[in-house]
Amino acid sequence: VCVLGRWEVEELKENAMPGDRGLVLKSVAKYHAISAMLKRAFVFDDKPLIVQYEVNFQKGIDCGGAYIKLLSSSSDLNLEYFFDKTPYTIMFGPDKCGEDYKLHF
């Protein structure tokens, strides 16, 4: 799902390893989103959940974020209508605007 912004899959511009590709945002100052459903809900009981991702701001960043959101399970969840207020269980990632730089969790 892409919200307003456009993205493509490309190789890194610098320090790339062969075959290393990622999502590259092509629209400036737009909201972007991509989503996928888990095959089954994850139950936090006796097994840890490990989620890892890497963010590379190839041209730097003035203002924006690069979050991963693990959405809350609900019967009316429709990823076609994913937006910033969609309920989530976990969100983490960098956020920068001007001199203010945060890592959300």
N, C-alpha and C positions, 0 to 999 in steps of 0.2 A: 504494500500500500504506500503510495507516495502522496504526501499532503502538500500541495502548492509547489514545493521544490522538485528539482530533477536530479537524479543521481545515476551513475554508471559504475560498472565494475572495471577497474584498471589496475595495472601494476604500479607500485610505489615509484615516485620520482627519484628518491635518494635512498641509499642503503638497502636496496631491494635484494631479496633472495630469489633465486630462480623459482618461478611459479607462484610467488607471493603476490596475491591480489587482494583488493579491498574495495569497499564502497567509497566512491568519490563524489562529494556533493558538487553539483554543477551550477546551482542557483545561489546567488548571494542574497543574504538577509531574508531567507524563506524558511518555513517549517518543513522538515523532512521526516519521514517515518517509513520503516519497513517492519513487517511483522510476520510471525508464523505461529501456528498453534502447536503446543506440545502434544505428543501422541497420547499422553495420559497426564492427569494432574499429578503434581509432585506433593507427596505428603511428608511433612517435616516431623518424622518420628525418630528412627534410629540411624538413618543414613544422612551424611552431609550432602548439601547441594553446592557444587562448584561451578561457577560461571566465570569465564575469562574472556576478555576482549582487549584489543589494542586500538588506541586512537592516535592518528598521526595527522596533525594539521599541516599539510604539505605547503601551504602558502601562509601559515600563521593564522591567527584568529584575533579579531578585534572584539567581537561580542557574540557569544553563542555558547551552546552546550553540546555535549555528545553523550547522552545518557543511554543506559539500558534499563528498560522497565520490564519487570516480570509482572504481568497483569494478574489481578485477582480473578478467581474462577467465578463465573456467573452464568446463568441460563440465557441472558440476553446479550452476551458479548458478541459483537460483530466487528471484525477487524477492518471491514470496509469503512467504518465510521470511527476509527481510532483517532483521538485528538488529545491535547495536553491534559484534559480533565478526566480521561478514562481512568477508572479505579485501578490501582496497582498494589502489589504486596511489597515489592522491593524495587528501589530505583537507585542507581549509582552512576557516577561519571563526572567528568570535569565540566565546569561552568566558568566562563570568563567574560567580563565586560569592563573595558577600560583597564584600570589597575586592580580591580577587584577580581581575584581568582579563587575559586572554591572547588573542593571535591565533595560532591554530595553522596551521602549514603543514608 
